[in-house]
């Protein structure tokens, strides 16, 4: 994402790969990962990385493009040290884009992880959903699905949102 946002040549080179990655459903990644890695830990890890990468890359690319060129030029004119430019201009500018990308990637990663478990695992929520499906237990499937949703809500509102608020506390509040 950083390379794509900072250099047009890298963006031109990688944009088709990222677009392809964005367009393929998570189910494809889950099935291919299970085919290649079977029941090992590498199946969900590979599927999660392959599915989440394009979303994070696009957000980071857009964050790099949104960095104020005027601030960068002014820091160059005033010969501000590189580490200060990175810590005071670049990282704060990228933070909202990175957090949005990671939150989106995390949500997609959970879905793909569950898909991998449905097709090629011997435990986990996805496996439990499949076992309930195989037993024609609608209540079991709904219960595991509800548990999955509740865990996601807890992680989103209990961990990710407070972390985002903490890391972005320096930003002014906007009243709508």
C-alpha positions as CSV (number, residue, x, y, z in Angstrom):
1,X,0.0,0.0,0.0
2,X,2.9,2.4,0.9
3,X,4.6,1.6,-2.4
4,X,1.4,1.9,-4.4
5,X,0.6,5.3,-2.9
6,X,4.1,6.8,-3.2
7,X,5.1,5.6,-6.7
8,X,2.9,5.5,-9.7
9,X,5.0,2.7,-11.3
10,X,4.3,0.4,-8.3
11,X,0.7,1.3,-8.4
12,X,0.5,0.5,-12.1
13,X,2.3,-2.8,-11.4
14,X,0.3,-3.9,-8.4
15,X,-3.2,-2.5,-9.1
16,X,-4.4,-5.5,-11.1
17,X,-3.3,-7.9,-8.5
18,X,-5.1,-5.9,-5.8
19,X,-8.2,-5.6,-7.9
20,X,-8.2,-9.3,-8.5
21,X,-7.8,-9.9,-4.8
22,X,-10.7,-7.5,-4.0
23,X,-13.0,-9.3,-6.5
24,X,-12.5,-12.9,-5.5
25,X,-14.9,-14.2,-2.8
26,X,-13.5,-15.3,0.5
27,X,-14.9,-18.8,-0.3
28,X,-12.4,-19.2,-3.1
29,X,-9.5,-18.4,-0.8
30,X,-10.9,-20.8,1.9
31,X,-11.3,-23.7,-0.6
32,X,-7.9,-23.2,-2.2
33,X,-6.1,-22.9,1.2
34,X,-7.8,-26.1,2.4
35,X,-6.8,-27.9,-0.9
36,X,-3.1,-26.8,-0.5
37,X,-2.7,-27.0,3.2
38,X,-5.3,-29.5,4.4
39,X,-6.2,-29.4,8.1
40,X,-3.1,-27.6,9.2
41,X,-2.9,-24.1,10.8
42,X,-1.5,-22.8,7.5
43,X,-4.9,-23.1,5.7
44,X,-6.7,-20.4,7.7
45,X,-3.6,-18.2,8.0
46,X,-3.0,-18.3,4.2
47,X,-6.7,-17.7,3.4
48,X,-6.9,-14.8,5.9
49,X,-3.7,-13.1,4.6
50,X,-4.8,-13.5,0.9
51,X,-8.3,-12.2,1.6
52,X,-7.4,-9.3,3.9
53,X,-4.3,-8.0,2.0
54,X,-6.1,-6.2,-0.8
55,X,-8.4,-4.3,1.6
56,X,-5.5,-3.1,3.8
57,X,-3.3,-2.3,0.8
58,X,-6.0,-0.1,-0.8
59,X,-6.6,1.8,2.4
60,X,-2.9,2.4,3.0
61,X,-2.4,3.5,-0.6
62,X,-5.2,6.1,-0.3
63,X,-3.7,7.2,3.0
64,X,-0.3,7.8,1.4
65,X,-1.9,9.7,-1.4
66,X,-3.8,11.9,1.1
67,X,-0.7,13.0,3.0
68,X,-0.3,16.7,2.7
69,X,2.3,17.5,0.1
70,X,2.5,21.0,1.4
71,X,3.6,19.8,4.9
72,X,6.2,17.5,3.4
73,X,7.6,20.3,1.2
74,X,7.6,22.6,4.2
75,X,9.5,20.0,6.3
76,X,12.0,19.7,3.5
77,X,12.5,23.4,3.2
78,X,13.0,23.8,7.0
79,X,15.3,20.7,6.9
80,X,13.3,18.8,9.5
81,X,14.9,15.5,10.4
82,X,13.5,12.4,8.6
83,X,12.4,10.6,11.8
84,X,10.4,13.7,12.9
85,X,8.7,13.9,9.5
86,X,7.8,10.3,9.8
87,X,6.6,10.5,13.4
88,X,4.9,13.9,13.2
89,X,3.5,14.0,9.6
90,X,3.4,10.6,7.9
91,X,2.3,8.3,10.7
92,X,-0.5,10.5,12.0
93,X,-1.7,11.0,8.5
94,X,-1.8,7.3,7.8
95,X,-3.3,6.3,11.1
96,X,-7.0,6.7,10.2
97,X,-6.5,4.9,6.9
98,X,-4.5,2.1,8.5
99,X,-7.0,1.6,11.3
100,X,-9.9,1.5,8.8
101,X,-8.0,-1.0,6.7
102,X,-7.2,-3.2,9.6
103,X,-10.7,-3.2,11.0
104,X,-12.1,-4.1,7.6
105,X,-9.4,-6.7,7.1
106,X,-10.1,-8.2,10.5
107,X,-13.8,-8.5,9.9
108,X,-13.1,-10.3,6.6
109,X,-10.5,-12.4,8.2
110,X,-13.0,-13.8,10.7
111,X,-15.4,-14.7,8.0
112,X,-12.8,-16.5,5.9
113,X,-11.4,-18.2,9.0
114,X,-14.8,-19.6,9.7
115,X,-15.2,-20.7,6.1
116,X,-11.9,-22.5,6.3
117,X,-13.1,-24.2,9.5
118,X,-16.4,-25.3,7.7
119,X,-14.4,-27.0,5.0
120,X,-11.3,-28.2,6.6
121,X,-11.0,-28.1,10.3
122,X,-11.7,-30.5,13.2
123,X,-12.7,-27.7,15.7
124,X,-13.7,-24.0,15.8
125,X,-17.0,-22.2,15.2
126,X,-17.0,-23.0,11.5
127,X,-16.6,-26.7,12.3
128,X,-19.4,-26.5,14.9
129,X,-21.7,-24.8,12.4
130,X,-21.0,-27.6,9.9
131,X,-21.5,-30.3,12.5
132,X,-24.9,-28.7,13.4
133,X,-25.7,-28.5,9.7
134,X,-24.8,-32.2,9.2
135,X,-27.0,-33.1,12.2
136,X,-29.9,-31.0,10.7
137,X,-29.8,-28.9,13.9
138,X,-31.1,-25.5,12.9
139,X,-31.0,-24.4,16.6
140,X,-27.3,-25.4,16.8
141,X,-26.4,-23.6,13.6
142,X,-28.2,-20.4,14.7
143,X,-26.7,-20.6,18.2
144,X,-23.1,-20.9,16.8
145,X,-23.8,-18.1,14.3
146,X,-25.1,-15.9,17.1
147,X,-22.1,-16.7,19.2
148,X,-19.9,-15.8,16.2
149,X,-21.7,-12.5,15.9
150,X,-21.5,-11.7,19.6
151,X,-17.7,-12.4,19.6
152,X,-17.3,-10.1,16.6
153,X,-19.3,-7.3,18.3
154,X,-17.3,-7.7,21.5
155,X,-14.0,-7.4,19.6
156,X,-15.3,-4.5,17.5
157,X,-16.8,-2.4,20.4
158,X,-14.7,-3.7,23.2
159,X,-11.2,-3.7,21.6
160,X,-10.9,-2.2,18.2
161,X,-13.1,0.9,18.6
162,X,-11.5,1.9,22.0
163,X,-8.0,1.3,20.5
164,X,-8.9,3.5,17.5
165,X,-10.2,6.3,19.8
166,X,-7.1,6.0,22.0
167,X,-4.7,6.2,19.0
168,X,-6.6,9.0,17.4
169,X,-7.2,11.1,20.6
170,X,-5.0,13.9,19.2
171,X,-7.5,14.5,16.3
172,X,-10.2,17.2,16.8
173,X,-13.7,16.0,17.5
174,X,-16.2,16.7,14.7
175,X,-19.8,17.4,15.7
176,X,-22.4,16.3,13.1
